[in-house]
Amino acid sequence: FVAHTLKPYVDGHFRTMAGREHTAVVGASADAQIAFYIGTEYPDLFSRVGALGFVMGRGAEAQIERWRRSHT
């Protein structure tokens, strides 16, 4: 929803710098894990992820490794 519906809507209706290099996703607490997921699943849309105060659940190793490979 965020990547395919919300971001295109915001970019289309507001004066944004829509490029990946200007786009971040941020969340705190439970939303931090959601932000991390969005940022790692859509690295072509989001260049920065703010994940504040969360604990990764079981099975997150592959997602974290994917993020490490895509960010220098």
C-alpha positions as CSV (number, residue, x, y, z in Angstrom):
1,F,0.0,0.0,0.0
2,V,2.7,2.5,1.0
3,A,4.9,1.8,-2.1
4,H,2.2,1.4,-4.7
5,T,-0.7,3.6,-3.5
6,L,0.3,6.1,-0.9
7,K,3.7,7.3,-2.2
8,P,2.4,7.8,-5.8
9,Y,-0.6,9.7,-4.4
10,V,1.5,12.0,-2.3
11,D,4.0,12.6,-5.1
12,G,1.1,13.3,-7.5
13,H,-0.8,15.8,-5.3
14,F,2.0,17.6,-3.4
15,R,5.2,19.3,-4.2
16,T,7.7,16.6,-3.4
17,M,11.1,15.5,-4.6
18,A,9.9,12.1,-5.6
19,G,13.2,10.5,-6.5
20,R,14.6,7.6,-4.4
21,E,17.5,9.7,-3.1
22,H,15.0,12.1,-1.5
23,T,12.7,9.5,-0.1
24,A,12.7,7.8,3.4
25,V,10.4,5.7,5.4
26,V,10.4,6.0,9.2
27,G,8.6,4.2,12.0
28,A,8.9,3.9,15.8
29,S,8.2,0.9,18.0
30,A,6.0,-1.6,16.2
31,D,5.9,0.7,13.1
32,A,9.7,0.5,13.0
33,Q,9.6,-3.1,11.8
34,I,7.0,-2.1,9.2
35,A,9.3,0.8,8.0
36,F,12.3,-1.6,7.9
37,Y,10.2,-4.1,5.8
38,I,9.0,-1.4,3.4
39,G,12.5,0.0,3.0
40,T,14.1,-3.4,2.4
41,E,11.4,-4.6,0.0
42,Y,11.4,-1.4,-2.1
43,P,15.0,-0.2,-2.2
44,D,14.3,1.3,-5.6
45,L,11.8,3.7,-4.0
46,F,13.3,4.4,-0.5
47,S,17.0,5.3,0.0
48,R,16.7,5.7,3.8
49,V,15.1,3.8,6.6
50,G,14.5,5.0,10.1
51,A,13.6,2.2,12.4
52,L,13.5,3.5,15.9
53,G,13.2,1.2,18.9
54,F,12.2,-2.2,17.7
55,V,13.2,-5.8,18.0
56,M,13.4,-8.0,14.9
57,G,11.3,-11.1,15.0
58,R,12.4,-14.6,14.2
59,G,13.2,-15.2,10.6
60,A,14.5,-11.6,10.0
61,E,18.0,-12.7,9.2
62,A,17.4,-12.9,5.4
63,Q,15.7,-9.5,5.4
64,I,18.6,-7.9,7.3
65,E,21.2,-9.5,5.0
66,R,19.3,-8.2,1.9
67,W,19.4,-4.7,3.4
68,R,23.1,-5.0,4.2
69,R,23.9,-6.0,0.6
70,S,21.8,-3.2,-0.9
71,H,23.3,-0.4,1.3
72,T,26.9,0.6,1.4
